[in-house]
Amino acid sequence: MAEQNNGAAAEQQAQFTIQKIYVKDVSFEVPNSPQIFNEPGQPQLELNLNQRVARVADGLFEVVLAVTVTCKLAEKTVYLAEVHQAGLFGLGGFDDRTLDMMLGTYCPNVLFPYVRQTVGELVANGGFPPFYLQPINFEALYAEGLRRRAEQAQGGAIQAPEAGNA
């Protein structure tokens, strides 16, 4: 019974707080305007997503979710929208594995609606049809990242002895 109470106390000590959410960097370019507005054809969209985590202080982390949307028509760039949405998150009382998971999934999920809104407004204000950034499964991206890290760790362990024998 005492062990169950200690476990519950440990879980209660884990804390997550959102200190601040802010735009760290934003850029919008229409390099071929105004001619591009009259170009015929079907534009192609490319989405690039990146995430960076930095420890600011003990228990305080900055998470930056960077989204770049490039719209091209043939070889010409129609527009380029880049948003770095950031947040300061307080995380304490988590084991390393859970902390890594929180920073890799939960924090980007908090930031995503803000980056989606900013990208949509930039595109609309640039004179283009609305662009709706589709939901992103950060849990699946995190799981894929873990899988890749595990493969690299195994590959490095297997390759190191071979390199020594060569």
C-alpha positions in Angstrom: 0.0 0.0 0.0 2.8 2.4 0.9 4.5 1.6 -2.5 1.3 2.6 -4.3 1.2 5.9 -2.4 4.8 6.6 -3.3 4.1 5.9 -6.9 1.2 8.3 -6.9 3.3 11.0 -5.2 6.0 10.6 -7.8 3.4 11.0 -10.6 2.0 14.1 -8.9 5.4 15.7 -8.9 5.6 15.7 -12.7 4.7 19.1 -13.9 4.1 20.6 -17.4 3.5 24.3 -17.9 3.3 26.6 -20.9 5.4 29.7 -20.1 5.0 31.5 -23.4 4.1 30.9 -27.0 5.5 33.3 -29.7 6.6 33.7 -33.3 10.4 33.4 -33.4 10.8 34.1 -37.1 8.5 34.6 -40.1 9.1 35.1 -43.8 6.9 35.4 -46.8 8.1 35.9 -50.4 6.4 36.2 -53.7 9.6 36.5 -55.9 7.8 36.5 -59.3 5.0 38.9 -58.6 2.9 40.4 -60.1 3.4 38.2 -63.3 2.9 35.0 -61.3 -0.7 35.9 -60.6 -1.5 35.5 -64.4 0.5 32.3 -65.0 -1.7 29.3 -66.0 -1.1 25.8 -64.6 -1.5 23.7 -61.5 0.8 24.8 -58.6 2.7 22.2 -56.6 3.1 22.5 -52.9 6.0 21.3 -50.8 6.0 21.2 -47.0 9.1 21.0 -44.9 8.7 20.5 -41.1 11.5 20.7 -38.6 11.7 20.9 -34.8 14.4 22.1 -32.5 14.5 21.7 -28.7 16.9 23.7 -26.5 17.3 23.7 -22.7 17.0 27.3 -21.5 17.3 26.6 -17.8 16.8 23.8 -15.4 13.3 22.4 -16.3 12.7 25.1 -18.9 12.8 24.3 -22.6 12.3 26.2 -25.8 10.7 24.2 -28.6 10.7 25.6 -32.1 8.4 24.2 -34.7 9.6 25.4 -38.2 7.3 25.0 -41.2 8.2 26.0 -44.7 5.6 25.9 -47.5 6.9 26.3 -51.0 4.5 26.7 -53.9 5.8 26.3 -57.4 4.4 26.6 -60.8 6.6 24.7 -63.3 10.1 26.0 -62.3 8.9 29.3 -60.9 8.4 29.9 -57.2 4.9 31.2 -56.6 5.4 31.8 -52.9 7.5 30.8 -50.0 6.1 30.9 -46.5 8.4 30.1 -43.5 7.2 30.3 -39.9 9.2 29.4 -36.8 6.6 29.1 -34.0 8.2 28.7 -30.6 7.2 28.0 -27.0 8.8 28.0 -23.6 7.7 24.9 -21.7 8.3 24.1 -18.1 8.8 20.4 -17.5 9.8 18.9 -14.2 9.6 15.5 -12.5 9.7 13.4 -15.7 12.1 10.5 -16.3 14.4 11.0 -19.4 12.3 8.9 -21.7 9.0 10.7 -20.8 10.7 14.1 -21.0 12.0 13.2 -24.5 8.5 12.1 -25.5 6.8 15.2 -24.1 9.3 17.5 -26.0 8.9 15.5 -29.2 5.2 15.1 -29.3 3.2 17.1 -26.8 5.0 20.4 -27.2 4.7 20.4 -31.0 1.1 19.5 -30.7 0.6 22.7 -28.6 2.4 24.8 -31.1 0.8 23.4 -34.3 -2.5 25.4 -34.3 -0.5 28.6 -34.0 1.8 27.8 -36.9 -1.1 26.7 -39.0 -2.9 30.0 -38.4 0.2 32.1 -39.2 0.9 30.2 -42.4 -2.7 30.4 -43.5 -2.8 34.2 -42.9 0.5 34.8 -44.7 -0.7 32.9 -47.8 -4.1 34.7 -47.8 -2.5 38.1 -47.2 -0.2 37.4 -50.2 -3.2 37.3 -52.5 -3.5 33.6 -52.9 -6.3 31.1 -52.2 -6.5 29.9 -48.6 -4.0 27.3 -47.6 -5.0 24.9 -44.8 -2.1 23.1 -43.2 -3.3 19.5 -42.6 -3.0 18.0 -39.2 0.3 16.3 -38.4 0.7 13.2 -36.3 3.6 14.1 -34.1 3.4 10.8 -32.3 4.0 8.9 -35.5 6.9 11.3 -36.4 8.4 10.8 -32.9 8.1 7.0 -33.2 9.8 7.1 -36.6 12.6 9.2 -35.1 13.0 6.6 -32.3 13.1 3.8 -34.8 15.8 5.6 -36.9 17.9 6.3 -33.8 17.7 2.6 -32.8 18.8 1.6 -36.3 21.7 4.0 -36.3 22.8 2.8 -32.8 22.6 -0.9 -34.0 24.4 0.0 -37.2 27.1 1.8 -35.4 27.6 -1.1 -33.0 27.8 -3.6 -35.8 30.0 -1.5 -38.0 32.5 -0.6 -35.2 33.9 -4.2 -34.9 34.1 -4.5 -38.7 36.1 -1.3 -38.9 38.5 -2.6 -36.3 39.1 -5.8 -38.2 39.7 -4.0 -41.5 
